[in-house]
Each structure stands twice: as structure tokens, then as C-alpha cells.
Amino acid sequence: MSIASNRYRDRWASTRQFLALAAILMLTSACQGNVELPAGEGRPVRVLTVKRGDFGDVVALTGEVQAEQEVSLAFRIAGRVIELAGNVGDRVEAGQLLARLDPQTEQNALRAAEATLRAAQGQVTKTQNTFERQQGLLAQGFTTRPRFDEAQQALQTARAQLENAEAQVDAARDQLGFMELRADAEGVVTARKAEAGEVVQAGQTVLQLARAEGRDAVFDVPARLLHMPSPDATISVALADNPMVTASGRVREVSPQADPVTRTFRVRVGISHPPEAMRLGSTVTGSLALRSTDVIRVPARALTQSGREPAVWVVDPATSNVSLRNVEILRHDARSVVIARGLEPGEIIVTAGIQALHPGQRIRALPADETELSGMPLPAAKLHAAFKTRTKTARASDPIPALVAPPSKG
């Protein structure tokens, strides 16, 4: 029993010595700080070699189809509406009767003017006979000059009254004609703002008519995009709910003033040969390939901040150490950033793993990955080819094109 007890005590003593030695080593390591990484190692990050490229973006905005010309139809005089034939959505022809006012008052005015005209005509006939008689008597010496002049003056007055009566009849007929509201051109009724039995004032809108001459795709465009496309750029327009229905157009009108709420500019694109499916009010997507420029672009995830300025982590190829450098941004979107100043072609920047870096830290570049440029625009030549292919092969189930083209894999 004593021999077994001695063996147990010896084994426990050896175990305590081992634990004490391990504790001493751990304390020593803690006092010495972080263990240095072996030579050639560092924090693993993804990097990208900066270069200039001929890139282009595809911008897609959502708008609606509107009539190129939309007019408000109104009566030229006040009155009570007794007939209103135009309903919203009706197609009308030029000259078609759309509404009518109660013509009773104007008909009475026309009858009175016509009666005045007949009286003036009778007066002219009477004074004409008197003048001719006085003229014959004057030639024979049987009347005086003052009587002849009086007859001549009466004839001139009667003729003036006849002209006035004729003008009154024309005016009364015009007033009676104003009782009817007719379409001035072929088109579609888009709004009805009065009803039968309602009293309307002169110039008050009764119907709105979208003329059939042309259609526009109307978009609210941010100011930064106004000057990017060339003036003669072709816009591809597609129905939002059916991308197979497409058409092309050109910018016809740009609002000179921004909307006070959205700060966007209203742009009207004239649609060439619009399909029948592009009805007024339809939601459409307008896509435009912007002009390509020789710029430096980097993924948006490579951007960080130094103070209040944007910056990127630049790698020293000799030492594999990183430093933070401020850059100036020309423009950006959700996926890429165009650098105006601060980077030169051939420099290496960190694109993934930037959150845990500090100046002077050593890094280890991970192998190149095709997804490194995810979110970057296509080069201009591939961009137009891809956009053309996308337009031809679009199906009803396809999603609406993104604001920026998909990444290049070449």
C-alpha cells in the first residue's frame, strides 16, 4: 500500500512540473507581443493592377409613353353643356363633334341679326331708288343740288348699315358655331373634365386630346447624365413588362429647368415608328450606351476613407507593404469608381480585405480571380456587342437591364 502511494505521489509531482513549465512559456510569449510572421508572408488580400481602359456604361432609366402633342379642348364662349360625346380612350377623327352647348340664346341672336339685315337691305333699295330719281331730275334741271346731295348721303348711310347688318349676321353665325366642340386633329381622348348639364366658362378645358402624329418616351434624368451621351445618340426603348417590344428614338427635348423636388430634368425622346403595344401611359425602360472614355476605373469596394477624403490602399511591389493614398473621384456608380487624380497606370491597389489594414502593414496577394473585376463595366467594343445581343435575344421573362453592364470575363 505504501509502495503504490509513493508511485502516485511521484507521478503527480511530474505532472505539476510539466504544467508549471507550460505556464511559464505562455507568460513569456505574452510578454513578448505578437509573433512575427515568417518572411514572405502577410495578411492575405486581393489586389488589382491599375490601368487605363476604354470603358462605356449602359444607363437604363424608367419612364412612360406620352403623346408628342397633347392639346386641351375648350369652348370659346360660356354656356351649358347639353352633349358630351368624347370619352377617355376614344379615338377621334379630325372634325369629329365631341361636345355641344345649349344654342338657344345664340340662335335667337342670329335670328335678330338676320332680321336687321333684311331691314337694311330694304332701306338700301329705297334710298337707291330715291337717289336714281334725283339724279335724273338733276340732269333735266327739275330738282336742286341740295336734294340730290341729300339722296346721295342717304344711300351711302343705308349701304353702311347694310354692311354692319351683314357683319352682325356673320358674328351671330360664328357664335352659333362656337356651340360645337370638334377635334382639330386625329387622336385619342386622354381626359374628360366636364359633364353634360354643367355650365362651363370660355376657355375652360372640357377634353384633353393626344394627337396621333407621334409619341414620346419621357424620362426624369439626373443632371450628371445630361452631358454624357452624344447629341445624336440613339436611345433603345422597351416596354417594362415585355422587353421583346422595343423601339428606338432620339432626344427631342430637354427641360431647361430641374424639377424643384426631385432635382431631375425632364427629357423627351421621340420614338421612331412606335409599336402598337406602346400605348399612351405605358411604362418603358430607356437604355443608352454612354460615350466611352480613356479612364482609370476601380471596383467600388476598393474605396475607403482617410479623414474626410476618399482613399485607396496602394501596395509597394518591392516590400509588399501598403500605404493609404487620397484620390479624387470623377464619377461613380454602385459598382465602380472613376478616378480623376491620385493613381497612375501600373500601380497596385487592394480591392478586398481593406477593413483590417493599417499603414506599413505587409500583405500577401491572393491568386488572381476572374471575379476580381465584378461590377466593372465592359470595354466599349464588348459593351455595344453585348447590348446589341441582349436586345435581340430578350424574352418576356428576362429582367430589366441593369444600370451597368455585367462584368467582362475576357
Secondary structure as UniProt FT lines:
FT   HELIX           2..31
FT   TURN            39..40
FT   STRAND          43..49
FT   STRAND          52..55
FT   STRAND          58..67
FT   STRAND          70..74
FT   STRAND          79..84
FT   TURN            88..89
FT   STRAND          91..92
FT   TURN            94..95
FT   STRAND          97..101
FT   HELIX           104..140
FT   HELIX           145..177
FT   TURN            178..179
FT   STRAND          180..182
FT   STRAND          187..192
FT   TURN            196..197
FT   STRAND          199..200
FT   TURN            202..203
FT   STRAND          205..211
FT   TURN            212..213
FT   STRAND          215..221
FT   HELIX           223..225
FT   TURN            226..227
FT   TURN            231..232
FT   STRAND          234..239
FT   TURN            243..244
FT   STRAND          246..254
FT   TURN            260..262
FT   STRAND          265..272
FT   TURN            276..277
FT   TURN            280..281
FT   STRAND          283..289
FT   STRAND          293..299
FT   HELIX           300..302
FT   STRAND          304..306
FT   TURN            307..308
FT   STRAND          309..315
FT   TURN            317..319
FT   STRAND          321..326
FT   STRAND          328..332
FT   STRAND          336..341
FT   TURN            345..346
FT   STRAND          348..352
FT   HELIX           354..356
FT   TURN            359..360
FT   STRAND          362..365
FT   HELIX           370..373
FT   TURN            374..375
FT   HELIX           380..392
FT   TURN            396..397
//
